[in-house]
Amino acid sequence: MTTELEKTFVDFFKPNQRLIHKICRIYTDNDEDHKDLFQEITVQLWKSFPGFKGDAKFTTWMYKVALNTAITLFRKPQKKELKHAEIEVSSLKMEYETYEDDGDKLKRMYKAIHEMSDVEKALIMMYLEDKSYREIGEILGITEGNARVKMSRAKNNLKTKINTK
């Protein structure tokens, strides 16, 4: 039987799960790791959901939890083994929707993004999602001005990486 909390979570999560796929795509380089990270982020979102007060937009909160999970689990050079919480996410009737992308330009861009630092990956992804500098700062826990500076550096770094491919 589905509780009201589970229903609310699914209602918020489902229309935004593409965002999670984008984060997984940036922080992983194969389907197995992508699925594992997707599951781990979903578990972390579910565990944190009772604490979501609505002070920020759901997607802003979702980004913060997802990025923190991805950065924590997929730090280079050593990747930590994923440890799934003892929670049955399938009981929430979550459906894993595949994320497909196509095109050489997009693949080259993702390849270049994979070579960037964890923070630069997050910045570029949020830029591609048209997040404001205020939202980016809020998600990363930095000032809006610092977000602007870091974004400028990350974009220049990405341009350099793409142009050298």
C-alpha positions in Angstrom: 0.0 0.0 0.0 1.4 3.4 -1.0 1.5 6.1 1.6 0.8 9.8 1.0 4.5 10.6 1.4 5.4 8.0 -1.2 2.8 9.3 -3.6 4.0 12.9 -3.2 7.6 11.8 -3.6 6.8 10.0 -6.9 4.8 12.9 -8.1 7.7 15.2 -7.6 10.4 12.8 -8.8 8.9 11.3 -12.0 8.7 14.5 -14.1 12.3 15.4 -13.0 14.1 12.1 -13.3 15.7 13.2 -16.6 17.8 15.6 -14.5 19.1 12.6 -12.5 20.0 10.8 -15.7 22.0 13.9 -16.8 23.9 13.9 -13.6 24.6 10.1 -13.9 25.7 10.6 -17.5 28.2 13.2 -16.4 29.6 11.3 -13.5 29.7 7.8 -15.0 31.0 6.3 -18.2 29.1 3.0 -18.6 25.5 1.8 -18.3 26.1 -0.3 -15.2 27.5 2.6 -13.2 24.8 4.9 -14.6 22.1 2.6 -13.3 23.8 2.1 -10.0 24.3 5.8 -9.5 20.7 6.5 -10.5 19.5 4.0 -7.9 21.7 5.5 -5.2 20.6 9.0 -6.0 17.0 7.9 -5.9 17.5 6.2 -2.5 19.2 9.3 -1.1 16.4 11.6 -2.4 13.8 9.3 -0.8 15.7 9.2 2.5 16.0 13.0 2.5 12.5 13.7 1.2 10.9 14.0 4.6 13.3 16.9 5.3 12.3 18.8 2.1 10.5 21.8 3.4 9.8 23.5 0.1 12.0 26.6 1.0 13.7 26.1 -2.4 12.3 24.6 -5.6 12.1 20.9 -5.7 14.6 20.7 -8.6 17.1 22.9 -6.7 16.9 20.6 -3.7 17.0 17.5 -6.0 20.2 18.9 -7.7 21.9 19.4 -4.4 21.2 15.9 -3.1 22.0 14.3 -6.5 25.2 16.2 -7.0 26.4 15.5 -3.5 25.6 11.8 -3.9 27.4 11.6 -7.3 30.5 13.6 -6.1 30.8 11.5 -2.9 30.4 8.2 -4.7 32.4 8.8 -7.9 35.4 10.7 -6.7 38.5 10.1 -8.8 40.9 8.3 -8.8 39.2 5.8 -6.5 35.6 5.0 -7.0 33.8 3.9 -3.9 31.6 0.8 -4.2 28.0 1.7 -4.0 26.2 0.6 -0.9 22.5 0.6 -1.2 20.4 1.5 1.8 18.1 -1.0 3.2 15.1 0.5 1.6 12.9 -1.0 -1.1 12.7 1.8 -3.7 10.7 -0.5 -6.0 7.9 -0.4 -3.4 7.4 3.2 -4.5 6.7 1.9 -8.0 9.6 3.9 -9.5 10.2 3.3 -13.1 13.7 3.6 -14.4 13.3 5.5 -17.7 16.2 5.1 -20.0 18.1 8.2 -21.1 19.3 8.1 -24.7 21.4 10.8 -26.4 22.7 10.9 -29.9 25.1 12.8 -32.1 28.8 13.1 -32.3 28.9 16.6 -30.9 27.0 15.6 -27.8 29.3 12.5 -27.3 32.4 14.7 -27.7 31.0 17.2 -25.2 30.3 14.4 -22.6 33.8 13.0 -23.2 35.3 16.4 -22.5 33.0 16.9 -19.4 34.2 13.5 -18.0 37.7 14.9 -18.0 36.7 17.9 -15.8 36.8 18.2 -12.0 33.7 17.2 -10.0 32.7 20.9 -9.4 33.2 21.8 -13.0 31.0 18.9 -14.1 28.3 20.2 -11.8 28.7 23.7 -13.0 28.5 22.8 -16.7 25.5 20.6 -16.2 23.6 23.3 -14.3 24.6 25.8 -17.1 23.1 23.4 -19.7 19.9 23.3 -17.6 19.7 27.1 -17.6 20.1 27.5 -13.9 20.7 31.0 -12.7 23.9 31.9 -10.9 21.9 32.4 -7.8 20.5 28.9 -8.0 23.9 27.5 -8.8 25.4 29.2 -5.8 22.5 27.9 -3.6 23.0 24.3 -4.9 26.8 24.3 -4.5 26.8 26.4 -1.2 28.8 29.3 -2.7 28.0 32.9 -3.4 26.4 34.0 -6.7 29.6 35.9 -7.5 31.7 32.9 -6.9 29.4 30.8 -9.1 29.9 33.3 -11.9 33.7 33.1 -11.6 33.7 29.4 -11.4 31.3 29.1 -14.3 33.4 31.3 -16.5 36.5 29.2 -15.8 34.6 25.9 -16.3 33.2 27.1 -19.7 36.7 28.1 -20.9 38.1 24.8 -19.7 35.3 22.9 -21.6 35.8 24.9 -24.8 39.6 24.1 -24.6 38.9 20.4 -24.1 36.4 20.2 -26.9 38.6 22.1 -29.4 41.5 19.8 -28.7 39.5 16.7 -29.5 
